[in-house]
Amino acid sequence: HFRITLATFNSLVARLSIHPAFSSDAPNATPVWKQIAIVLWRLANSSGIRVLEQTLGISQGSVIYFTDRFLKTLLDLVKERIKWPQGARLAEVTHGFEYGESGFENRKLPNVIRAMDGTHIPIHRPSKNGIRFINHKNFYSINLLGIVDHQGHFIFIHVGEA
C-alpha cells in the first residue's frame, strides 16, 4: 500500500519526471514511476531495504539511490510551495511561539516557525467513488491539513480525500 491515491501518484510522477534530477538518457534506467513507487512503498510500509531487494529484485544500492534522489527533489520543489519567514518576521514568529503575543504567556515552543495539524472531516458517502473517501478508522471523511503561524492564522490549507 502506497498510502496515496492513484491520481496523486500520477501527479507526483508527472511533476518529478520533468525535474533535472530524474532526467536520464541511460538505456537501462529504471523508469521514474517505478523509482517513485519503490520509494513510496519503502516509506509507507517501513519495509527494510533487504525486503524490497528480495521482493522486487532491486539492489539495496538502487533503493538507497532512488530514495535519496526522491527526497532531494522534493526538498528542491518544496521551495516553490512553502515560504519561510525571513528577517524581522522570522524573529516575530519565533518569539510568538515561545512567549505568545503579549510576551506574558510562556508557550515554551522555542525555534518554532509554523504549527501543522490534520484532521478527518466526516462526510456522507459520496455517490461516486465513495471508496476513495474511507479513512483508516473506517468512516467517510475528507482530510484537512492546516499550517498556522504563531497567531493561529492559516498559512496553508489542503483539503482532500481520506
Secondary structure, DSSP 8 states (H G I E B T S, - for coil): --SS-HHHHHHHHHHHHTSGGG----TT---HHHHHHHHHHHHHHT--HHHHHHHH---HHHHHHHHHHHHHHHHHHHHHH-----HHHHHHHHHHHHH-SSS-S----TT---EEEEEEEE----SSSGGGGB-TTSSBEEEEEEEE-TT--EEEEEEEE-
